[in-house]
Amino acid sequence: MQRAFEGAEPRVAESAFVSEMAYLVGDVAVESRASVWPFVCLRGHGTGVEVGEETNVQEFTTLHGARLGDGVTVGHGAVVDYAEVGDHCLVGMQSAVMRGATVEEGSIVAANAVVRQDQTVPSGHLAYGTPAETRPLTEDQREQIRRTHETYVDLAARFRDAGLGHDEAP
């Protein structure tokens, strides 16, 4: 479902896949070949929500005032609240990226991790634990970012081509 709020309405690229069971409200932009899966809430008011090209936002995720770069994977049940995630990152299932935090390019936030308010995860690092600590990524973890991204770009295209998305605001 897509809804306007205070004069702003969601903008979804034609090549994106947005589930008919996702909720997009207000100043939300979903770029080309991105995907927004069922039971996702993208709420853009005050500060908009940006979902970059080929970025996937998986089931039960909540984004408020968040900016996601290109080629990002946000796992099931994650929360990104008024924070920024750079290009080619993976935000793990049930993790939280809190207000003012920055996850720099090519990084991973592990499942269940909590990136603290105003914390920066350096480029090419893994954030793990609660509160999150960081260490450099392994080569296998860098490959995991790429594989997951490619899998979801393909899956979203298949869902879109099967007519399973909703691409017009009322």
N, C-alpha and C positions, 0 to 999 in steps of 0.2 A: 504494500500500500504506500502511495506517495501523496504527501499533503503539503500544501503551501502553509507558511506561518509568517505573520507580520511582513507580508509583501515579498517574501523569498520562497522560491519553490525548488525542489530537487531538479537537477540537470543530469541526465543519464545519456552517455554516448550510445549511439545506435548499435555499436558492436559489443556493448557490455551485456552481461547477463545479470538481471536482478530478479530474484525469486518473487513470485506473487505473495509470498508469506513474509517478506521483509518489510520493515517500516522505515521509510525515509521521510523526514519532515524538516521543512525550512531550507536553509542555505546548505545544500548538500550537492557535491559534484562527484559523479562516478565516471571515470575516464575510459578510454577505449580498451576493449578486451578485458576489462575488470569484471569481477564477479562478486555478488552479494547474495548469500545463501539464506535459506529459511530461518526465521526467528532472529534476524539481525535487526538492531535498532541503530539507525544513524540519525542523530538529532543535532541539527545545525541551527543554533540561534545565538546571536551575539557574535560568536566566532563560528565560522562554517566548518563543515566536514569535507575533507578532500580525500578521495580514494583514487590513487594514481593508476596509470596504465598497467594493465596485466596484473593488478593487485587483486588478491582474493580475501574476502572477509567471510569466515566460516560461521556455521550455525551457532546461535545463542551468544553472539558477540555484541557488545555495546560500544559505540563510539560517540563521544560528545566533544564538539569543538576540536577534533583531531585532524592531523594531516598525516596521510600515509603516502610515501613516495611510490615510485614505479617498481613493479616486480616484488611486492611485499606479500607475505602470507601471514594472515592473522588467524590463529587456530581457534577451535571451538571454545566458546565461553570466555574469551578474553575480554578485558575492558581497557580501552585507551581513552583517558579522560583529559581533555585539553592538553595534549602532548603531541610530539612529533616523532614519526618513525621514518628514517631515511630509506633510500632506494635499496632493494635487494636484501631485505631483512626478513626474519622469521620471528613472529611473536607467538610463543607456545600456548597450548591449551590452558585455560583457567588462570592465565597470568594477568597481571595488572601493570599498566604503565600510567603513573599518576601525573597530576597536573604539573605542567612546566617541565616535565622530563623530556629528554631527547635520546633517541636510540639512533646512533649514527650509522651510516651506510655499511651494508655487509655484515650486520650483527645478528645475534640470536638472543631472544629472551626465552629462557627455558620454561617449560610447563610449570605452572604454579608459582613462578617467581613474581616478586613485587619490586618493580623499579620505583624507587622513592620519588616524592615530589622534588622537582628541580634537579634530579640526578641525571648525569650524562653517561650513557653506555658508549665507550669509544668505538670507532670504526673497527670492524673485524674482531669484535669481542663477544663472548658469551656472558650474559647476565643470568645468574642462578641464585636461588635461595630467597629467603625473606628475613630481612631486607636483602636486596640483590647485591652480590659481590660480582666482580668481573675477572675474566682471564681471556687470553687470546684464543680464537677458534682453532680447531684442528682442520686439516685438509678435508677430512670426512664431513665435518660440520659445514664447511663451505659448499661442498657438493650437495649436502642435504637441502640447503637453501635453493640451489638451482633446480634440483629434481622436483621438489615440492611445488615450486613456482610453475615449472613446465607442465606438471600433472594437472594443476588447476586451470591453467589457460586452456588446455585441451578439453577438460571436463566441462568447463563453462561453455565453450563453443558447441559441444554436443548437446548440452541442455538447452541452449538458446535455439539451436537448429531444430530441436524437437518441439519447439513452441512452448517450453515450460516456464519462460520468464514473463515478466510484466514490465512493459517499457513505456507506459504513458501515464503522466499525472492526470488526475481527474480535473 
